[in-house]
Amino acid sequence: MRTPLTLWIAGLAFAALPAISPAFGQEYVASNGRMSDEDFYRAVACGAAPGGGPCQKDTKRWDKPEVRVTIRRLDDIYLGGKRARAYAALERAVQAINAVDFGVTLVAVEGAADIDIYFINQETGSRIAGTDVPGVDGAVLGGATTRVRYSRETGAIRHAAIVFSTTLGIRAYESVMLEELTQAMGLMSDIKNPYYEGKSVFSEDSNDSKELGYQDVVALRRHYEGALEGR
């Protein structure tokens, strides 16, 4: 029986397993003005440019109706107010995403999880270390970085890791947690477009959205429409 090829993917970085060899892809889609719902969905789901551009990334999604998420690591630098804000941000993000009712339910747990969140004592621009997750350690850390491992043959996501940096201010935890968890659902591209600043969690240049925008909700529902039927 042939073993399916499994990849790690995140905005800019890809790594094939078990031989981890980084390559680079499109992190965001640039556009101007309000996009159609179709263009918006294809942009965030596969990196396609508006107007019917080809996909730049594989389409991927969870293939089960319940996905567990946990804060796996929270370094001492985050103790106190930052720790409380981190857990509150996770709780609110889970509630916001579940309210969409798109066929997948996020469940916050304390043990084994499908999505592991790390608050590490490293700054933006450093290379992630100490998660012990192949395909995550060694990747360049943004303000926060999401990476998913998935099967190229089926597009099924097997695991996701979200890593927060110390550079990210505490006031951004809520909006960034919502963005990263939404991306961990398989919508991995941001949108670089002034129109979406404050309107979408996928805005490349803004961390102002603490709620899912109208087209964010449309994209999540479109991404999973019919995908889990019969499971």
Contacts in CASP RR format, 6 or more apart in sequence:
PFRMAT RR
TARGET T0000
AUTHOR 0000-0000-0000
METHOD contacts of the structure
MODEL  1
MRTPLTLWIAGLAFAALPAISPAFGQEYVASNGRMSDEDFYRAVACGAAP
GGGPCQKDTKRWDKPEVRVTIRRLDDIYLGGKRARAYAALERAVQAINAV
DFGVTLVAVEGAADIDIYFINQETGSRIAGTDVPGVDGAVLGGATTRVRY
SRETGAIRHAAIVFSTTLGIRAYESVMLEELTQAMGLMSDIKNPYYEGKS
VFSEDSNDSKELGYQDVVALRRHYEGALEGR
4 151 0 8 1.000
4 152 0 8 1.000
4 153 0 8 1.000
4 154 0 8 1.000
5 16 0 8 1.000
5 151 0 8 1.000
5 152 0 8 1.000
5 153 0 8 1.000
6 17 0 8 1.000
6 149 0 8 1.000
6 150 0 8 1.000
6 151 0 8 1.000
6 152 0 8 1.000
6 158 0 8 1.000
7 14 0 8 1.000
7 15 0 8 1.000
7 16 0 8 1.000
7 17 0 8 1.000
7 58 0 8 1.000
7 149 0 8 1.000
7 150 0 8 1.000
7 151 0 8 1.000
7 152 0 8 1.000
8 14 0 8 1.000
8 15 0 8 1.000
8 17 0 8 1.000
8 20 0 8 1.000
8 134 0 8 1.000
8 135 0 8 1.000
8 136 0 8 1.000
8 147 0 8 1.000
8 148 0 8 1.000
8 149 0 8 1.000
9 57 0 8 1.000
9 58 0 8 1.000
9 60 0 8 1.000
9 147 0 8 1.000
9 148 0 8 1.000
9 149 0 8 1.000
9 150 0 8 1.000
9 188 0 8 1.000
10 139 0 8 1.000
10 145 0 8 1.000
10 146 0 8 1.000
10 147 0 8 1.000
10 148 0 8 1.000
10 188 0 8 1.000
11 25 0 8 1.000
11 26 0 8 1.000
11 27 0 8 1.000
11 188 0 8 1.000
11 189 0 8 1.000
12 24 0 8 1.000
12 25 0 8 1.000
12 27 0 8 1.000
12 140 0 8 1.000
13 22 0 8 1.000
13 23 0 8 1.000
13 24 0 8 1.000
13 25 0 8 1.000
13 139 0 8 1.000
13 140 0 8 1.000
13 147 0 8 1.000
14 22 0 8 1.000
14 23 0 8 1.000
14 24 0 8 1.000
14 25 0 8 1.000
15 21 0 8 1.000
15 22 0 8 1.000
15 23 0 8 1.000
15 134 0 8 1.000
15 135 0 8 1.000
15 139 0 8 1.000
17 134 0 8 1.000
17 135 0 8 1.000
17 149 0 8 1.000
18 134 0 8 1.000
20 134 0 8 1.000
20 135 0 8 1.000
22 139 0 8 1.000
25 56 0 8 1.000
25 57 0 8 1.000
26 47 0 8 1.000
26 56 0 8 1.000
26 57 0 8 1.000
26 189 0 8 1.000
27 189 0 8 1.000
27 190 0 8 1.000
27 204 0 8 1.000
28 189 0 8 1.000
28 190 0 8 1.000
28 191 0 8 1.000
28 192 0 8 1.000
28 204 0 8 1.000
29 43 0 8 1.000
29 44 0 8 1.000
29 47 0 8 1.000
29 48 0 8 1.000
29 49 0 8 1.000
29 50 0 8 1.000
29 189 0 8 1.000
29 190 0 8 1.000
29 191 0 8 1.000
29 192 0 8 1.000
30 49 0 8 1.000
30 191 0 8 1.000
30 192 0 8 1.000
30 193 0 8 1.000
31 39 0 8 1.000
31 43 0 8 1.000
31 49 0 8 1.000
31 50 0 8 1.000
31 191 0 8 1.000
31 192 0 8 1.000
31 193 0 8 1.000
32 193 0 8 1.000
32 194 0 8 1.000
32 195 0 8 1.000
33 193 0 8 1.000
33 194 0 8 1.000
33 195 0 8 1.000
34 195 0 8 1.000
35 43 0 8 1.000
35 50 0 8 1.000
35 191 0 8 1.000
35 193 0 8 1.000
35 215 0 8 1.000
36 50 0 8 1.000
37 215 0 8 1.000
37 218 0 8 1.000
37 219 0 8 1.000
37 222 0 8 1.000
39 48 0 8 1.000
39 50 0 8 1.000
39 51 0 8 1.000
39 52 0 8 1.000
40 191 0 8 1.000
40 215 0 8 1.000
40 218 0 8 1.000
40 219 0 8 1.000
41 215 0 8 1.000
41 218 0 8 1.000
41 219 0 8 1.000
41 222 0 8 1.000
41 223 0 8 1.000
42 48 0 8 1.000
42 52 0 8 1.000
42 53 0 8 1.000
42 55 0 8 1.000
43 49 0 8 1.000
43 50 0 8 1.000
43 189 0 8 1.000
43 191 0 8 1.000
43 202 0 8 1.000
44 187 0 8 1.000
44 188 0 8 1.000
44 189 0 8 1.000
44 190 0 8 1.000
44 191 0 8 1.000
44 202 0 8 1.000
44 219 0 8 1.000
45 59 0 8 1.000
45 186 0 8 1.000
45 187 0 8 1.000
45 188 0 8 1.000
45 189 0 8 1.000
45 219 0 8 1.000
45 222 0 8 1.000
45 223 0 8 1.000
46 55 0 8 1.000
46 56 0 8 1.000
46 57 0 8 1.000
46 58 0 8 1.000
46 59 0 8 1.000
46 189 0 8 1.000
47 55 0 8 1.000
47 56 0 8 1.000
47 57 0 8 1.000
47 189 0 8 1.000
48 54 0 8 1.000
48 55 0 8 1.000
48 56 0 8 1.000
56 189 0 8 1.000
57 188 0 8 1.000
57 189 0 8 1.000
58 150 0 8 1.000
58 152 0 8 1.000
58 155 0 8 1.000
59 155 0 8 1.000
60 148 0 8 1.000
60 150 0 8 1.000
60 155 0 8 1.000
60 156 0 8 1.000
60 157 0 8 1.000
60 186 0 8 1.000
60 188 0 8 1.000
61 155 0 8 1.000
61 156 0 8 1.000
61 157 0 8 1.000
61 185 0 8 1.000
61 186 0 8 1.000
61 223 0 8 1.000
61 224 0 8 1.000
61 227 0 8 1.000
62 104 0 8 1.000
62 114 0 8 1.000
62 156 0 8 1.000
62 157 0 8 1.000
62 185 0 8 1.000
62 186 0 8 1.000
63 154 0 8 1.000
63 155 0 8 1.000
63 156 0 8 1.000
63 157 0 8 1.000
63 227 0 8 1.000
63 228 0 8 1.000
63 231 0 8 1.000
64 104 0 8 1.000
64 228 0 8 1.000
64 231 0 8 1.000
65 103 0 8 1.000
65 104 0 8 1.000
65 105 0 8 1.000
65 228 0 8 1.000
65 231 0 8 1.000
66 104 0 8 1.000
66 105 0 8 1.000
66 107 0 8 1.000
67 104 0 8 1.000
67 105 0 8 1.000
67 106 0 8 1.000
67 107 0 8 1.000
67 114 0 8 1.000
67 115 0 8 1.000
68 106 0 8 1.000
68 107 0 8 1.000
68 108 0 8 1.000
68 109 0 8 1.000
68 111 0 8 1.000
68 112 0 8 1.000
68 113 0 8 1.000
68 114 0 8 1.000
68 115 0 8 1.000
69 90 0 8 1.000
69 94 0 8 1.000
69 106 0 8 1.000
69 107 0 8 1.000
69 108 0 8 1.000
69 109 0 8 1.000
69 113 0 8 1.000
69 114 0 8 1.000
69 115 0 8 1.000
69 116 0 8 1.000
69 117 0 8 1.000
69 181 0 8 1.000
70 108 0 8 1.000
70 109 0 8 1.000
70 110 0 8 1.000
70 111 0 8 1.000
70 113 0 8 1.000
70 115 0 8 1.000
70 116 0 8 1.000
70 117 0 8 1.000
71 86 0 8 1.000
71 87 0 8 1.000
71 90 0 8 1.000
71 117 0 8 1.000
71 118 0 8 1.000
71 119 0 8 1.000
72 113 0 8 1.000
72 116 0 8 1.000
72 117 0 8 1.000
72 118 0 8 1.000
72 131 0 8 1.000
73 116 0 8 1.000
73 118 0 8 1.000
73 119 0 8 1.000
73 120 0 8 1.000
73 131 0 8 1.000
74 83 0 8 1.000
74 86 0 8 1.000
74 118 0 8 1.000
74 119 0 8 1.000
75 119 0 8 1.000
75 120 0 8 1.000
75 121 0 8 1.000
76 121 0 8 1.000
77 121 0 8 1.000
77 166 0 8 1.000
78 86 0 8 1.000
78 119 0 8 1.000
81 170 0 8 1.000
82 119 0 8 1.000
82 170 0 8 1.000
82 173 0 8 1.000
85 170 0 8 1.000
85 173 0 8 1.000
85 174 0 8 1.000
86 119 0 8 1.000
86 164 0 8 1.000
86 173 0 8 1.000
86 177 0 8 1.000
88 173 0 8 1.000
88 174 0 8 1.000
89 173 0 8 1.000
89 174 0 8 1.000
89 176 0 8 1.000
89 177 0 8 1.000
89 178 0 8 1.000
90 108 0 8 1.000
90 117 0 8 1.000
90 177 0 8 1.000
90 181 0 8 1.000
91 108 0 8 1.000
92 174 0 8 1.000
92 177 0 8 1.000
92 178 0 8 1.000
92 210 0 8 1.000
93 174 0 8 1.000
93 177 0 8 1.000
93 178 0 8 1.000
93 181 0 8 1.000
94 106 0 8 1.000
94 107 0 8 1.000
94 108 0 8 1.000
94 181 0 8 1.000
96 178 0 8 1.000
96 211 0 8 1.000
96 212 0 8 1.000
97 106 0 8 1.000
97 178 0 8 1.000
97 181 0 8 1.000
97 182 0 8 1.000
97 185 0 8 1.000
97 212 0 8 1.000
97 220 0 8 1.000
98 105 0 8 1.000
98 106 0 8 1.000
100 212 0 8 1.000
100 217 0 8 1.000
100 220 0 8 1.000
100 221 0 8 1.000
102 220 0 8 1.000
102 221 0 8 1.000
102 223 0 8 1.000
102 224 0 8 1.000
102 225 0 8 1.000
103 224 0 8 1.000
103 228 0 8 1.000
104 185 0 8 1.000
104 224 0 8 1.000
104 228 0 8 1.000
106 115 0 8 1.000
106 181 0 8 1.000
114 159 0 8 1.000
114 160 0 8 1.000
115 159 0 8 1.000
115 160 0 8 1.000
115 161 0 8 1.000
115 162 0 8 1.000
115 181 0 8 1.000
115 184 0 8 1.000
116 131 0 8 1.000
116 133 0 8 1.000
116 159 0 8 1.000
116 160 0 8 1.000
116 161 0 8 1.000
116 162 0 8 1.000
117 161 0 8 1.000
117 162 0 8 1.000
117 163 0 8 1.000
117 164 0 8 1.000
118 131 0 8 1.000
118 161 0 8 1.000
118 162 0 8 1.000
118 163 0 8 1.000
118 164 0 8 1.000
119 164 0 8 1.000
120 128 0 8 1.000
120 129 0 8 1.000
120 130 0 8 1.000
120 131 0 8 1.000
120 141 0 8 1.000
120 163 0 8 1.000
120 164 0 8 1.000
120 165 0 8 1.000
120 166 0 8 1.000
121 166 0 8 1.000
122 128 0 8 1.000
122 129 0 8 1.000
122 141 0 8 1.000
122 165 0 8 1.000
122 166 0 8 1.000
123 141 0 8 1.000
123 165 0 8 1.000
123 166 0 8 1.000
123 167 0 8 1.000
124 141 0 8 1.000
124 142 0 8 1.000
124 143 0 8 1.000
124 165 0 8 1.000
124 167 0 8 1.000
124 168 0 8 1.000
125 140 0 8 1.000
125 141 0 8 1.000
125 142 0 8 1.000
125 165 0 8 1.000
126 140 0 8 1.000
126 141 0 8 1.000
126 165 0 8 1.000
127 137 0 8 1.000
127 138 0 8 1.000
127 139 0 8 1.000
127 140 0 8 1.000
127 141 0 8 1.000
128 136 0 8 1.000
128 137 0 8 1.000
128 138 0 8 1.000
128 139 0 8 1.000
128 140 0 8 1.000
128 141 0 8 1.000
128 145 0 8 1.000
128 163 0 8 1.000
129 137 0 8 1.000
129 138 0 8 1.000
130 137 0 8 1.000
131 137 0 8 1.000
131 161 0 8 1.000
131 163 0 8 1.000
133 159 0 8 1.000
133 161 0 8 1.000
135 147 0 8 1.000
135 149 0 8 1.000
136 147 0 8 1.000
136 161 0 8 1.000
136 163 0 8 1.000
139 145 0 8 1.000
139 147 0 8 1.000
141 163 0 8 1.000
141 165 0 8 1.000
142 165 0 8 1.000
142 167 0 8 1.000
143 164 0 8 1.000
143 165 0 8 1.000
143 167 0 8 1.000
143 168 0 8 1.000
143 176 0 8 1.000
144 162 0 8 1.000
144 163 0 8 1.000
144 164 0 8 1.000
144 165 0 8 1.000
144 168 0 8 1.000
144 176 0 8 1.000
144 177 0 8 1.000
144 179 0 8 1.000
144 180 0 8 1.000
145 162 0 8 1.000
145 163 0 8 1.000
145 165 0 8 1.000
146 160 0 8 1.000
146 161 0 8 1.000
146 162 0 8 1.000
146 163 0 8 1.000
146 180 0 8 1.000
146 183 0 8 1.000
146 184 0 8 1.000
146 188 0 8 1.000
147 160 0 8 1.000
147 161 0 8 1.000
147 163 0 8 1.000
148 157 0 8 1.000
148 159 0 8 1.000
148 160 0 8 1.000
148 161 0 8 1.000
148 184 0 8 1.000
148 186 0 8 1.000
148 188 0 8 1.000
149 157 0 8 1.000
149 158 0 8 1.000
149 159 0 8 1.000
149 160 0 8 1.000
150 156 0 8 1.000
150 157 0 8 1.000
150 158 0 8 1.000
151 158 0 8 1.000
157 184 0 8 1.000
157 186 0 8 1.000
160 184 0 8 1.000
162 177 0 8 1.000
162 180 0 8 1.000
162 181 0 8 1.000
162 184 0 8 1.000
164 173 0 8 1.000
164 176 0 8 1.000
168 176 0 8 1.000
172 207 0 8 1.000
174 210 0 8 1.000
175 201 0 8 1.000
175 207 0 8 1.000
175 208 0 8 1.000
175 209 0 8 1.000
175 210 0 8 1.000
176 207 0 8 1.000
178 201 0 8 1.000
178 209 0 8 1.000
178 210 0 8 1.000
178 211 0 8 1.000
178 212 0 8 1.000
179 201 0 8 1.000
179 202 0 8 1.000
179 207 0 8 1.000
179 209 0 8 1.000
182 201 0 8 1.000
182 202 0 8 1.000
182 212 0 8 1.000
182 216 0 8 1.000
182 220 0 8 1.000
183 202 0 8 1.000
185 220 0 8 1.000
185 223 0 8 1.000
185 224 0 8 1.000
186 223 0 8 1.000
187 202 0 8 1.000
187 219 0 8 1.000
187 220 0 8 1.000
187 223 0 8 1.000
189 202 0 8 1.000
190 202 0 8 1.000
190 203 0 8 1.000
190 204 0 8 1.000
191 200 0 8 1.000
191 202 0 8 1.000
191 203 0 8 1.000
191 204 0 8 1.000
192 204 0 8 1.000
192 205 0 8 1.000
193 203 0 8 1.000
193 204 0 8 1.000
194 205 0 8 1.000
196 202 0 8 1.000
196 203 0 8 1.000
196 206 0 8 1.000
197 203 0 8 1.000
197 205 0 8 1.000
197 206 0 8 1.000
197 208 0 8 1.000
198 206 0 8 1.000
198 208 0 8 1.000
198 209 0 8 1.000
199 209 0 8 1.000
199 213 0 8 1.000
199 215 0 8 1.000
200 209 0 8 1.000
200 213 0 8 1.000
200 215 0 8 1.000
200 216 0 8 1.000
201 209 0 8 1.000
201 212 0 8 1.000
201 213 0 8 1.000
201 216 0 8 1.000
202 216 0 8 1.000
203 209 0 8 1.000
212 220 0 8 1.000
END
